[in-house]
């Protein structure tokens, strides 16, 4: 079990938080496939705390 949300560790989840000034913060867990390749009109900064993150 995942202590953060009480679900199995391989169940995907996303928590969103909008901060003052228009900055959006997300915390996410993807047990397998996260997103298909795509783009945004804004910039993102990512930090991987565990596992592997790759961009194609």
C-alpha positions as CSV (number, residue, x, y, z in Angstrom):
1,X,0.0,0.0,0.0
2,X,1.1,3.6,-0.7
3,X,1.0,5.5,2.5
4,X,0.3,8.8,0.8
5,X,-3.1,7.9,-0.7
6,X,-3.9,4.4,0.6
7,X,-3.8,2.8,-2.8
8,X,-1.6,0.1,-4.3
9,X,1.8,1.4,-5.2
10,X,1.3,0.7,-8.9
11,X,-2.0,2.7,-9.1
12,X,-1.4,6.1,-10.9
13,X,-2.3,9.3,-9.1
14,X,-1.8,13.1,-9.6
15,X,-2.2,15.8,-6.9
16,X,-2.5,19.4,-8.2
17,X,-1.9,22.6,-6.3
18,X,-2.1,26.2,-7.8
19,X,0.1,28.6,-6.0
20,X,-0.3,32.4,-5.9
21,X,1.2,34.0,-9.0
22,X,-0.2,31.4,-11.4
23,X,2.4,28.7,-10.7
24,X,0.9,25.2,-10.8
25,X,2.5,22.4,-8.8
26,X,1.8,18.7,-9.3
27,X,3.0,15.6,-7.5
28,X,2.4,12.4,-9.4
29,X,3.0,8.7,-9.4
30,X,2.9,6.6,-12.6
31,X,3.4,2.9,-12.1
32,X,3.8,2.3,-15.8
33,X,2.9,4.5,-18.8
34,X,2.4,8.2,-17.9
35,X,1.6,10.3,-20.9
36,X,2.0,9.9,-24.7
37,X,4.5,12.4,-26.2
38,X,2.8,15.9,-26.3
39,X,3.7,19.6,-25.9
40,X,2.6,22.6,-23.8
41,X,2.7,26.3,-24.5
42,X,4.4,26.8,-21.1
43,X,7.6,25.7,-19.5
44,X,7.9,22.9,-16.9
45,X,10.5,21.9,-14.4
46,X,10.5,18.3,-13.4
47,X,12.2,16.5,-10.5
48,X,12.3,12.7,-10.3
49,X,12.3,11.4,-6.7
50,X,12.3,7.7,-7.5
51,X,12.4,5.5,-10.6
52,X,13.1,6.7,-14.2
53,X,11.8,9.6,-16.2
54,X,12.4,9.7,-19.9
55,X,11.5,12.1,-22.7
56,X,11.3,11.0,-26.4
